[in-house]
Amino acid sequence: MRPGAPTGPTTIHRVAFGRGKRSADAPAPPERSGGHLPRVVRQLAFAHEIDRRLRVGELSDLATVARRAGLTRARITQILGLLLLAPDIQQDILALPPFTRGRDPLPERALRPLVAEPDWTAQRRLWAGLRPSEDTPWPTSAPRP
């Protein structure tokens, strides 16, 4: 354990990303009348929370994060990869509107080529191809397959 690191038990609240049970210590999600936040928004927020807790020493490593979140280390790595996106792209993602039905308008998988690109300028070019034009907003309901 690192000097100055908290010694008591810490909990990490798992954000429900997929099918499965909510952990017993996780609070119930607030009621939303305007739809659901896209999953990628929740994942990016979760990535920032993990990063913050790792930096302050609340969590020691990714294996601990994965164990407490009930995810694999590989999935935690994918989620943390969202932090490699250019700051303006992260802001755009966090500003995505809630959607009311259908599939998420922007799956995390669609962002993986951007995450793999180390150059922010190139990321922005790829991002421009993913997002709707300035005069067309993100869809708030996607057609059912």
Order of alpha helices (4+ residues) and beta strands (2+ residues): alpha-alpha-alpha-alpha-alpha-alpha
